[in-house]
Amino acid sequence: MKDRVFIVLSWVAFAHAVIVLAGVLDGMNNFLPIPTSKVGRFYSDYLSILFTGEEIIAYAVSPTIWLLSYVVTGAPRILPWKR
């Protein structure tokens, strides 16, 4: 049962990491202080809805899930489709 829970959590962590990486890369590519692309707007809305402006927590979610998965199951499952 715990293995299935961590498979779902690893997919959530992977999707979150992709969203954060795309948002950070889009922000590095943009010189304006406000997001102008659709990716930038989605990323800023995603952070403001889920993390209420606490970016450090947003950056720490995926590594925390991977670390917890490693401690509990013995596999970090950074790529969820790999065993």
C-alpha positions as CSV (number, residue, x, y, z in Angstrom):
1,M,0.0,0.0,0.0
2,K,2.7,2.5,0.9
3,D,4.4,1.7,-2.4
4,R,1.3,2.8,-4.3
5,V,1.0,5.9,-2.3
6,F,4.6,6.9,-3.0
7,I,4.1,6.1,-6.7
8,V,1.3,8.7,-6.8
9,L,3.4,11.1,-4.7
10,S,6.4,10.7,-7.1
11,W,4.2,11.6,-10.0
12,V,3.0,14.7,-8.2
13,A,6.6,15.6,-7.3
14,F,7.7,15.1,-10.9
15,A,4.9,17.2,-12.3
16,H,5.6,19.9,-9.7
17,A,9.3,19.9,-10.6
18,V,8.5,20.3,-14.3
19,I,6.2,23.2,-13.6
20,V,8.7,24.9,-11.3
21,L,11.6,24.3,-13.8
22,A,9.6,25.7,-16.7
23,G,8.6,28.8,-14.7
24,V,12.1,29.5,-13.5
25,L,13.5,29.1,-17.0
26,D,10.8,31.3,-18.4
27,G,11.5,33.9,-15.7
28,M,15.3,33.8,-16.6
29,N,14.4,34.4,-20.2
30,N,12.3,37.4,-19.5
31,F,13.7,40.8,-18.5
32,L,10.4,42.3,-17.3
33,P,9.4,42.1,-13.6
34,I,6.0,40.7,-14.5
35,P,5.3,37.5,-16.4
36,T,4.4,38.1,-20.0
37,S,4.2,34.7,-21.5
38,K,1.5,32.1,-20.8
39,V,4.0,29.9,-19.0
40,G,5.0,32.7,-16.8
41,R,1.5,33.6,-15.9
42,F,0.6,30.0,-15.2
43,Y,3.7,29.6,-13.0
44,S,2.9,32.8,-11.0
45,D,-0.7,31.8,-10.6
46,Y,0.3,28.2,-9.5
47,L,2.7,29.6,-6.9
48,S,0.2,32.2,-5.6
49,I,-2.7,29.7,-5.3
50,L,-0.8,26.7,-3.8
51,F,2.0,28.4,-1.8
52,T,0.8,31.9,-1.1
53,G,4.0,33.5,-2.3
54,E,6.3,31.3,-0.3
55,E,8.7,30.4,-3.2
56,I,11.2,28.5,-1.0
57,I,8.5,26.1,0.0
58,A,7.6,25.7,-3.7
59,Y,11.2,24.8,-4.5
60,A,11.4,22.3,-1.6
61,V,8.3,20.2,-2.3
62,S,9.7,17.8,-4.8
63,P,13.0,17.1,-3.1
64,T,11.1,16.6,0.2
65,I,8.8,14.0,-1.4
66,W,11.8,12.3,-3.0
67,L,13.7,12.2,0.3
68,L,10.7,10.9,2.1
69,S,10.2,8.2,-0.5
70,Y,13.8,7.1,-0.2
71,V,13.6,6.9,3.6
72,V,10.3,4.9,3.6
73,T,10.6,2.7,0.5
74,G,14.3,2.7,-0.3
75,A,13.9,4.3,-3.7
76,P,13.7,8.0,-4.4
77,R,11.6,7.6,-7.6
78,I,12.7,10.8,-9.2
79,L,11.5,9.4,-12.5
80,P,8.2,7.8,-11.5
81,W,8.1,5.3,-14.4
82,K,11.4,3.8,-13.3
83,R,11.6,1.2,-10.6
